[in-house]
């Protein structure tokens, strides 16, 4: 994606990550909103990832991380109310 990211994080989430050596980690991920200007048809991880446009509600149904679900719902409420994004 090509665009302009907001300077302040919109939120953050934790997730469980399995490392290559078999150990586990629980990284904190800061989420920044991005005003997308255009997207690329080809990108480095295209063999491992699908790129699709979804509404926040649709994205929320595909996620199995409670903190990410919370952020998607928060974003969806802002969009529905026509509020200016932070």
Beta strands, then each sheet from edge to edge (+ up, - down):
strand 1: 2-5
strand 2: 11-14
strand 3: 17-18
strand 4: 24-25
strand 5: 28-31
strand 6: 34-38
sheet 1: 1+ 6-
sheet 2: 2+ 5-
sheet 3: 3+ 4-
end
